[in-house]
Amino acid sequence: MTGARAEVLGRIRTALGSAPPAAVRVPRDYDRQALTGRGDVERFAETVADYRACVHRVRPSEVAVTIAALVGAGTAAIPAELPPDWVTGIHTVVDDPPVGLDVLDSVDAVVTGCALGIAATGTIVLDAGVAQGRRALTLVPDHHVCVIRTDQIVDTVPQAFWALDPSRPLTFISGPSATSDIELQRVEGVHGPRTLDVVIVGVDR
């Protein structure tokens, strides 16, 4: 051991004393109160819009007409468990059995539900549950139409993790897919859909 290294280690031992400092207890129960009632819908809508996603506030009876207007005359890929009344009058490709990536790349949009939304960050979380489908279904098409009920919105990230099952395949979506190079030139649609429409259902207007 060199003299300089021995001196440094000696000073560290002197500073620490004869015993290491007591462990500091860090509370981990912050913002994990039970989810009683819906989260802040207004804040969720604002933060989602901040990420350049398009937000549509609708009643349950308006879901189908809203999705039809977003998809237009194109074709939408959908998971097998998607409520059929959401896509009335729309040409769809059902991902059951799973279709090939070439098919997903050729459709005009994908329509899904979600597991929950986070108001603080404007994030939508998918966990491959009912009406969500597999991960590729929402990453390959260039346009994602995601439907979320107001009772699926939580306020904070810790609340979201409290409600989610960590053993499921979780996908966190905050706006359309985007990245930027060293010169901060923003490019959208690199790692997922270029366009994200979020349909918030159940808002009293």
Sequence and secondary structure as in RCSB ss.txt:
>XXXX:A:sequence
MTGARAEVLGRIRTALGSAPPAAVRVPRDYDRQALTGRGDVERFAETVADYRACVHRVRPSEVAVTIAALVGAGT
AAIPAELPPDWVTGIHTVVDDPPVGLDVLDSVDAVVTGCALGIAATGTIVLDAGVAQGRRALTLVPDHHVCVIRT
DQIVDTVPQAFWALDPSRPLTFISGPSATSDIELQRVEGVHGPRTLDVVIVGVDR
>XXXX:A:secstr
  HHHHHHHHHHHHHHTTS          TT     S   HHHHHHHHHHTT EEEEE GGGHHHHHHHHHTTSE
EEE TTS GGGGTT EEEE SS   HHHHHHSSEEEE  SEEETTTTEEEE S TTT  HHHHHSSSEEEEEEEG
GGEESSHHHHHHHS TTS  EEE SS EEE TT  EEESSSS SEEEEEEE    
